[in-house]
Amino acid sequence: LIAAIVVIGAVAVAADPYSVSSSNGNFTVDSVTMSTSDDHWTAGATATVVTKGVSNKVILAGVVKYRVYEQYQYHFIASGSLNFFECTNKGCDSSKPIALALESPNTEPSNFTMTFTFDMPAIEAPGNNQFKILFWAEDQDHSPY
């Protein structure tokens, strides 16, 4: 299970702070980083999330999904998904990454780098500019990571 929660604050420092918590499953997470072009979390900025670790299963297909929540909102305010690899009606090619780059495709274990982007949402009343990004991955067996 890659279920990582990234918490973003709105404090202006050299780089805006964030914290990460994660749960391991068939993917073991070594690190999660999040950045923008100027390392500040502002509405409309494109954030890049990079997760690195080890896959303990051969991954043939899958998707990374995310939801953005704001404190005091009762529902997520943004969401999206990105396929792991390029796919056709004949299947997916793990040597052609979109969101998931495997160091050794078709073998286990394999080091991986999972990357996706999203646009930082604006504050929604009665929110308070404290956001959480929950993201997870599902493989060809629809097993969440």
Secondary structure, 3 states (H helix, E strand, C coil): CCEEEEEECCCCCCCCCEEEECCCCCEEEEEEEEECCCCCCCCCCEEEEEEEEEECCCCCCEEEEEEEEECCCCCCCEEEEEECEEEECCEEEEEEECCEEECCCCCCCEEEEEEEEEECCCCCCCCCCCEEEEEEEEECCCCEC
